[in-house]
Amino acid sequence: MGGKLLRTIGHARANFAMTMMAACYNLKRLVYCMEAGIEAF
C-alpha cells in the first residue's frame, strides 16, 4: 500500500502522502467488506 519510505520534500507533503495512503487503504477495505457482506456498524 505504499510502504514506509516517503519521497517527499517537507513535512506538509509527507503528511499529505500518508493521509492519502491511509484513505486509499480504508476505501479498499470498505469495498472488500461490502462485497463480502460484512456489517461494519
C-alpha distance matrix in Angstrom:
0.0 3.7 6.0 9.4 11.2 12.0 14.5 16.4 20.1 21.1 20.1 19.9 17.4 15.2 15.6 14.9 11.6 10.5 12.1 10.4 6.8 8.6 10.6 8.2 6.9 10.7 11.9 10.2 11.6 14.8 15.3 15.0 17.5 19.8 20.0 20.7 23.3 22.1 23.8 21.7 24.8
3.7 0.0 3.8 6.8 7.7 8.4 10.8 13.0 16.6 18.0 17.3 17.5 14.8 12.4 13.5 13.1 9.5 8.9 11.4 10.0 6.7 9.5 11.8 10.0 9.6 13.2 14.5 13.4 15.0 18.0 18.6 18.6 21.0 23.2 23.6 24.4 26.9 25.6 27.1 24.8 27.7
6.0 3.8 0.0 3.8 5.7 8.0 10.9 13.5 16.9 18.0 17.2 18.2 15.8 12.8 14.1 14.7 11.2 9.9 13.0 12.5 9.2 11.1 14.2 12.9 11.7 15.1 17.1 16.0 16.8 20.1 21.1 20.6 22.7 25.3 25.7 26.1 28.6 27.0 28.5 26.0 28.8
9.4 6.8 3.8 0.0 3.8 6.5 9.9 12.2 15.1 15.8 14.8 16.4 14.6 11.1 12.5 14.0 11.0 9.3 12.9 13.4 10.5 12.0 15.4 15.1 14.0 16.9 19.3 18.7 19.3 22.3 23.8 23.4 25.2 27.9 28.6 28.8 31.1 29.2 30.4 27.6 30.1
11.2 7.7 5.7 3.8 0.0 3.8 6.5 9.3 12.2 13.7 13.6 15.3 13.0 9.9 12.4 13.7 10.5 10.1 13.9 14.0 11.8 14.1 17.1 16.6 16.2 19.3 21.3 20.8 21.9 24.8 25.9 25.9 27.9 30.3 31.0 31.5 33.9 32.2 33.4 30.6 33.1
12.0 8.4 8.0 6.5 3.8 0.0 3.8 5.7 8.9 10.4 10.6 12.0 9.4 6.6 9.7 10.6 7.6 8.3 11.9 12.0 10.7 13.3 15.9 15.7 16.1 19.0 20.6 20.7 22.2 24.7 25.8 26.3 28.3 30.4 31.3 32.2 34.4 32.7 33.6 30.8 33.0
14.5 10.8 10.9 9.9 6.5 3.8 0.0 3.8 7.0 9.7 11.1 12.4 9.4 7.9 11.5 11.9 9.2 11.1 14.3 13.9 13.2 16.3 18.3 17.9 18.9 21.8 23.0 23.0 24.9 27.3 28.1 28.8 31.1 32.9 33.6 34.8 37.0 35.7 36.6 33.8 36.1
16.4 13.0 13.5 12.2 9.3 5.7 3.8 0.0 3.8 6.4 8.2 9.1 6.1 5.7 9.4 9.7 8.1 10.6 13.2 13.2 13.5 16.3 17.9 18.1 19.6 22.1 23.2 23.8 25.7 27.7 28.7 29.9 31.9 33.5 34.5 35.9 37.8 36.4 37.0 34.0 36.0
20.1 16.6 16.9 15.1 12.2 8.9 7.0 3.8 0.0 3.8 7.0 8.4 6.5 7.2 10.5 11.2 10.8 13.1 15.4 15.9 16.7 19.1 20.7 21.3 22.8 25.0 26.2 27.1 29.0 30.7 32.0 33.2 35.1 36.6 37.9 39.3 41.0 39.5 39.8 36.7 38.4
21.1 18.0 18.0 15.8 13.7 10.4 9.7 6.4 3.8 0.0 3.7 5.6 5.6 6.4 8.7 10.2 10.9 12.6 14.4 15.7 16.9 18.7 20.2 21.5 22.9 24.7 26.1 27.5 29.0 30.5 32.1 33.5 35.0 36.5 38.1 39.4 40.9 39.1 39.1 35.8 37.2
20.1 17.3 17.2 14.8 13.6 10.6 11.1 8.2 7.0 3.7 0.0 3.8 5.6 5.1 6.0 8.6 9.9 10.6 12.2 14.3 15.4 16.5 18.2 20.0 21.2 22.5 24.3 25.9 27.0 28.4 30.4 31.8 32.9 34.5 36.4 37.5 38.8 36.8 36.6 33.1 34.3
19.9 17.5 18.2 16.4 15.3 12.0 12.4 9.1 8.4 5.6 3.8 0.0 3.8 5.5 5.1 6.2 8.6 10.0 10.5 12.4 14.3 15.4 16.4 18.4 20.1 21.1 22.5 24.5 25.8 26.8 28.7 30.4 31.5 32.8 34.8 36.2 37.3 35.4 35.1 31.7 32.8
17.4 14.8 15.8 14.6 13.0 9.4 9.4 6.1 6.5 5.6 5.6 3.8 0.0 3.8 5.4 5.0 6.1 8.6 9.7 10.5 12.3 14.2 15.2 16.4 18.4 19.9 21.0 22.6 24.3 25.5 27.0 28.7 30.2 31.5 33.1 34.6 36.0 34.4 34.5 31.3 32.8
15.2 12.4 12.8 11.1 9.9 6.6 7.9 5.7 7.2 6.4 5.1 5.5 3.8 0.0 3.8 5.4 5.1 6.2 8.6 9.9 10.6 12.4 14.2 15.4 16.6 18.4 20.0 21.3 22.7 24.3 26.0 27.3 28.7 30.4 31.9 33.1 34.7 32.8 33.0 29.8 31.4
15.6 13.5 14.1 12.5 12.4 9.7 11.5 9.4 10.5 8.7 6.0 5.1 5.4 3.8 0.0 3.8 5.5 5.2 6.2 8.7 10.0 10.7 12.3 14.3 15.5 16.6 18.4 20.2 21.2 22.4 24.5 26.0 26.9 28.5 30.5 31.6 32.8 30.8 30.6 27.2 28.5
14.9 13.1 14.7 14.0 13.7 10.6 11.9 9.7 11.2 10.2 8.6 6.2 5.0 5.4 3.8 0.0 3.8 5.5 5.0 6.2 8.7 9.9 10.5 12.3 14.2 15.3 16.4 18.4 19.9 20.9 22.6 24.4 25.6 26.8 28.7 30.2 31.4 29.7 29.6 26.4 27.8
11.6 9.5 11.2 11.0 10.5 7.6 9.2 8.1 10.8 10.9 9.9 8.6 6.1 5.1 5.5 3.8 0.0 3.8 5.4 5.2 6.2 8.7 9.9 10.7 12.4 14.3 15.4 16.7 18.4 20.0 21.3 22.8 24.4 25.9 27.3 28.8 30.3 28.8 29.2 26.2 28.1
10.5 8.9 9.9 9.3 10.1 8.3 11.1 10.6 13.1 12.6 10.6 10.0 8.6 6.2 5.2 5.5 3.8 0.0 3.8 5.4 5.1 6.2 8.6 9.9 10.6 12.3 14.3 15.5 16.5 18.3 20.2 21.3 22.5 24.4 26.0 27.0 28.5 26.6 26.9 23.7 25.6
12.1 11.4 13.0 12.9 13.9 11.9 14.3 13.2 15.4 14.4 12.2 10.5 9.7 8.6 6.2 5.0 5.4 3.8 0.0 3.8 5.5 5.2 6.1 8.6 9.9 10.6 12.3 14.3 15.3 16.3 18.4 20.1 21.0 22.4 24.5 25.7 26.8 24.9 24.8 21.6 23.1
10.4 10.0 12.5 13.4 14.0 12.0 13.9 13.2 15.9 15.7 14.3 12.4 10.5 9.9 8.7 6.2 5.2 5.4 3.8 0.0 3.8 5.4 5.0 6.1 8.5 9.8 10.5 12.2 14.1 15.1 16.5 18.4 19.8 21.0 22.6 24.3 25.6 24.2 24.5 21.6 23.6
6.8 6.7 9.2 10.5 11.8 10.7 13.2 13.5 16.7 16.9 15.4 14.3 12.3 10.6 10.0 8.7 6.2 5.1 5.5 3.8 0.0 3.8 5.5 5.2 6.2 8.7 10.0 10.7 12.3 14.2 15.6 16.7 18.4 20.1 21.4 22.6 24.4 22.9 23.6 20.8 23.2
8.6 9.5 11.1 12.0 14.1 13.3 16.3 16.3 19.1 18.7 16.5 15.4 14.2 12.4 10.7 9.9 8.7 6.2 5.2 5.4 3.8 0.0 3.8 5.5 5.1 6.2 8.6 10.0 10.5 12.2 14.4 15.4 16.4 18.3 20.1 21.0 22.4 20.5 20.8 17.7 19.9
10.6 11.8 14.2 15.4 17.1 15.9 18.3 17.9 20.7 20.2 18.2 16.4 15.2 14.2 12.3 10.5 9.9 8.6 6.1 5.0 5.5 3.8 0.0 3.8 5.4 5.1 6.2 8.6 9.8 10.4 12.4 14.3 15.2 16.4 18.4 19.9 20.9 19.4 19.5 16.6 18.6
8.2 10.0 12.9 15.1 16.6 15.7 17.9 18.1 21.3 21.5 20.0 18.4 16.4 15.4 14.3 12.3 10.7 9.9 8.6 6.1 5.2 5.5 3.8 0.0 3.8 5.4 5.1 6.2 8.5 9.8 10.7 12.4 14.2 15.4 16.7 18.4 20.0 19.0 19.7 17.4 20.0
6.9 9.6 11.7 14.0 16.2 16.1 18.9 19.6 22.8 22.9 21.2 20.1 18.4 16.6 15.5 14.2 12.4 10.6 9.9 8.5 6.2 5.1 5.4 3.8 0.0 3.8 5.5 5.3 6.2 8.6 10.1 10.7 12.3 14.3 15.6 16.5 18.3 16.9 17.9 15.5 18.4
10.7 13.2 15.1 16.9 19.3 19.0 21.8 22.1 25.0 24.7 22.5 21.1 19.9 18.4 16.6 15.3 14.3 12.3 10.6 9.8 8.7 6.2 5.1 5.4 3.8 0.0 3.8 5.5 5.0 6.1 8.7 9.8 10.4 12.2 14.2 15.2 16.3 14.5 14.9 12.3 14.9
11.9 14.5 17.1 19.3 21.3 20.6 23.0 23.2 26.2 26.1 24.3 22.5 21.0 20.0 18.4 16.4 15.4 14.3 12.3 10.5 10.0 8.6 6.2 5.1 5.5 3.8 0.0 3.8 5.4 5.0 6.3 8.6 9.8 10.5 12.4 14.2 15.3 14.4 15.0 12.9 15.6
10.2 13.4 16.0 18.7 20.8 20.7 23.0 23.8 27.1 27.5 25.9 24.5 22.6 21.3 20.2 18.4 16.7 15.5 14.3 12.2 10.7 10.0 8.6 6.2 5.3 5.5 3.8 0.0 3.8 5.4 5.2 6.3 8.7 10.0 10.7 12.3 14.3 13.7 15.3 13.8 17.0
11.6 15.0 16.8 19.3 21.9 22.2 24.9 25.7 29.0 29.0 27.0 25.8 24.3 22.7 21.2 19.9 18.4 16.5 15.3 14.1 12.3 10.5 9.8 8.5 6.2 5.0 5.4 3.8 0.0 3.8 5.5 5.1 6.2 8.6 9.9 10.5 12.2 10.9 12.4 10.7 14.1
14.8 18.0 20.1 22.3 24.8 24.7 27.3 27.7 30.7 30.5 28.4 26.8 25.5 24.3 22.4 20.9 20.0 18.3 16.3 15.1 14.2 12.2 10.4 9.8 8.6 6.1 5.0 5.4 3.8 0.0 3.8 5.4 5.1 6.1 8.6 9.8 10.5 9.4 10.2 8.6 11.8
15.3 18.6 21.1 23.8 25.9 25.8 28.1 28.7 32.0 32.1 30.4 28.7 27.0 26.0 24.5 22.6 21.3 20.2 18.4 16.5 15.6 14.4 12.4 10.7 10.1 8.7 6.3 5.2 5.5 3.8 0.0 3.8 5.5 5.1 6.2 8.5 9.9 10.2 11.7 11.3 14.5
15.0 18.6 20.6 23.4 25.9 26.3 28.8 29.9 33.2 33.5 31.8 30.4 28.7 27.3 26.0 24.4 22.8 21.3 20.1 18.4 16.7 15.4 14.3 12.4 10.7 9.8 8.6 6.3 5.1 5.4 3.8 0.0 3.8 5.5 5.2 6.1 8.6 8.6 11.2 11.2 14.9
17.5 21.0 22.7 25.2 27.9 28.3 31.1 31.9 35.1 35.0 32.9 31.5 30.2 28.7 26.9 25.6 24.4 22.5 21.0 19.8 18.4 16.4 15.2 14.2 12.3 10.4 9.8 8.7 6.2 5.1 5.5 3.8 0.0 3.8 5.5 5.1 6.1 5.1 7.4 7.7 11.3
19.8 23.2 25.3 27.9 30.3 30.4 32.9 33.5 36.6 36.5 34.5 32.8 31.5 30.4 28.5 26.8 25.9 24.4 22.4 21.0 20.1 18.3 16.4 15.4 14.3 12.2 10.5 10.0 8.6 6.1 5.1 5.5 3.8 0.0 3.8 5.5 5.1 6.1 7.6 8.7 11.7
20.0 23.6 25.7 28.6 31.0 31.3 33.6 34.5 37.9 38.1 36.4 34.8 33.1 31.9 30.5 28.7 27.3 26.0 24.5 22.6 21.4 20.1 18.4 16.7 15.6 14.2 12.4 10.7 9.9 8.6 6.2 5.2 5.5 3.8 0.0 3.8 5.4 7.8 10.4 12.0 15.2
20.7 24.4 26.1 28.8 31.5 32.2 34.8 35.9 39.3 39.4 37.5 36.2 34.6 33.1 31.6 30.2 28.8 27.0 25.7 24.3 22.6 21.0 19.9 18.4 16.5 15.2 14.2 12.3 10.5 9.8 8.5 6.1 5.1 5.5 3.8 0.0 3.8 5.6 9.1 11.1 14.4
23.3 26.9 28.6 31.1 33.9 34.4 37.0 37.8 41.0 40.9 38.8 37.3 36.0 34.7 32.8 31.4 30.3 28.5 26.8 25.6 24.4 22.4 20.9 20.0 18.3 16.3 15.3 14.3 12.2 10.5 9.9 8.6 6.1 5.1 5.4 3.8 0.0 3.8 6.4 9.3 12.0
22.1 25.6 27.0 29.2 32.2 32.7 35.7 36.4 39.5 39.1 36.8 35.4 34.4 32.8 30.8 29.7 28.8 26.6 24.9 24.2 22.9 20.5 19.4 19.0 16.9 14.5 14.4 13.7 10.9 9.4 10.2 8.6 5.1 6.1 7.8 5.6 3.8 0.0 3.8 6.2 9.2
23.8 27.1 28.5 30.4 33.4 33.6 36.6 37.0 39.8 39.1 36.6 35.1 34.5 33.0 30.6 29.6 29.2 26.9 24.8 24.5 23.6 20.8 19.5 19.7 17.9 14.9 15.0 15.3 12.4 10.2 11.7 11.2 7.4 7.6 10.4 9.1 6.4 3.8 0.0 3.8 5.7
21.7 24.8 26.0 27.6 30.6 30.8 33.8 34.0 36.7 35.8 33.1 31.7 31.3 29.8 27.2 26.4 26.2 23.7 21.6 21.6 20.8 17.7 16.6 17.4 15.5 12.3 12.9 13.8 10.7 8.6 11.3 11.2 7.7 8.7 12.0 11.1 9.3 6.2 3.8 0.0 3.8
24.8 27.7 28.8 30.1 33.1 33.0 36.1 36.0 38.4 37.2 34.3 32.8 32.8 31.4 28.5 27.8 28.1 25.6 23.1 23.6 23.2 19.9 18.6 20.0 18.4 14.9 15.6 17.0 14.1 11.8 14.5 14.9 11.3 11.7 15.2 14.4 12.0 9.2 5.7 3.8 0.0
